[in-house]
């Protein structure tokens, strides 16, 4: 069995409300085991014998669309992948330490030169942003709500979907689910 961490886009935002017990039941109905939710922003931890993360994402997205009546994108990672996200240093230490917000965008990747260039074009005096692998890293010197960078702008630059999480969410998940 493989433990996966799923980050959902469009859960409990934009008028779409799903309780965590409901979300847990929807995942259990897909034959996932040891399903848990983590904070009410669409983070689900589960185990499955399925080995292809992309197929797992497709299964989750299709089933949630059917059950909820709207498109829900899912981004699945293993614990090792989350640990690599946390360990990656996309910016100088002082930029990360002084950021009021440091987010990771989980996407489909891997991102090529065009995607990286488009995302880099979003950079401002207060926003450092980088596409690497399957993720987007965004350190914001102000509150992210005050930034000109938005999730929609990131998705436009990528030409695809992503879902943002604060790096602290990733770190809390790693701490809660040690190897």
N, C-alpha and C positions, 0 to 999 in steps of 0.2 A: 504494500500500500504506500502511496505517495501522499504526503501532506502538501496541500496547495493553499496559497493565500490569494483570494480573489478580491479585486478592487473593482467595484461597479460604478459605472457612470450613469447618472440620472436617477439615483435613489435618494429620496428625501430632499429634493431640490425642484424648483420650478413647478410646484404644486403637485408633484408626484410623491405621495407619502406611503411608505410601506413599513409596517412594524417589524421589528427584528424577529419576534416569534413567527410571523408570517414568512419572512424571508428564510428563516431556518427550515420551516416546513417545506417550502418550495425546493430548497436544495436537497432535503432528505428524499423528496419525491423523485429526484433525479438519481437516486441510489447512491448518493454520497454518504459517507460515514463520519461519525464524530464531528458533526457540523456545529460550529459556533459562530456567533456574530461578534464583532468588535466595534464598539461605539456605533451610533446610528447614522453612519455616513456611507454604508454600503461596503463594508469589509467583512468577508466571510472566510472562515478557515474550515477546511474539510479534508477528508482522506478519500482516495479512490484508487482502484487498481488500474485505471486508465493512465497511460504513459505519455500521450501526446498532448501537451498543454494547449496547443491551438485548437485541437478537436474538443477539448474540455471547454475552452472559451466559447466555441460555436454552440455546443450543447447548452451551456448556461444561457447565453444570449437568446437563443431560439426559444427555450422553455420559459424564460422570464418574459419575453415579448408576448408569448401565447397567454401566459397567466395574468400579466398585468395590463396588457393592451397597448403598450407603447415600447419603443425601442430602448433596450438597455444593453450597453456595451460592457463586456467583462474582460478583465485583464488578469491573467493567472500567473503567479510566480511561485517558485519553490523557496524554501528557507534560505538555501545557498544563494539564490539570486537576490533575495532581500538583503542578505548580509553583504553581498557585493555592492549593492546600491548604497548601503550605509557607509561602506569603506571607501567608496570612490570619492575623490577630492577634485571636483571639476573647477574649483576656483581657489585662489590663494586663501590661506588660513584666515587672515583678517577679514576677508570679504564674507566668509561663512560665519565667523564668530560675531561680526557686527551686524549681520542681517537681522532685521526684525521678523522676517519670514523666510524660511528656507523650505521650498516645496520640491517634490518629485512628481513628475507627470508620468504615469504608466501608460505606455502606448503599444503600438503594434510592431514598430521597427522590424529589423534593424534599419537605422536611419543612415542614408547615404549622404554624399556631398551636397546635393541640392537641398535636402531637408535641413542639414546642419547649417547651410548658408542662410536659408529662410529663417530659421529659428534665431541664429546669431543677429539677423537684421532687426529683431525685436529689442535688442539690448538698448538700454538707456543709461543715463548717469546714475540712476538708482537701481537698475535691474541688470543682473548678470544672468544670462540664460544660455544653456548649452544642450544640444541633442547628442546623446551618446548611447550606443547600443539600442535598447528598446525603451529608453527613458529620456525624459527631459529634466534637467536640473535648473532650478530657478532660485537665486538668492536675491531678495528684495530688501534694500536698505530702509524702505518705508513700509508701512502696512501694505500688504498686497492689494487691499481694497482701494488704496490711494494710487496704485500703480497704473500706468497706461497699458501694461501687459495684462492680458486677460486669457482665460481658458479658451475663449473663442478665437482670439488672435493666435494662440499657440496652435490650435487645431487647423486654422487656415494656413499657417506656415508649413505644417506637416502634410496637409492634404488628407488628414484622417483624424480619427478620434483619439482622445487621451482622457485620463482622469487624474486630477491633482490630489496629492496628500501632503500634509506637513511631514517633514522628516521625523518629527517626534512620534508620529503614528507608526512609522516604520520601526523606529527604535523600540517602542513599547511592544510591538508585535514580536520582535526578535527576543526581547526580554521575557515575554509571556510564554513563548514557545522555544525554549533552548533546544539545542541539538540533542 
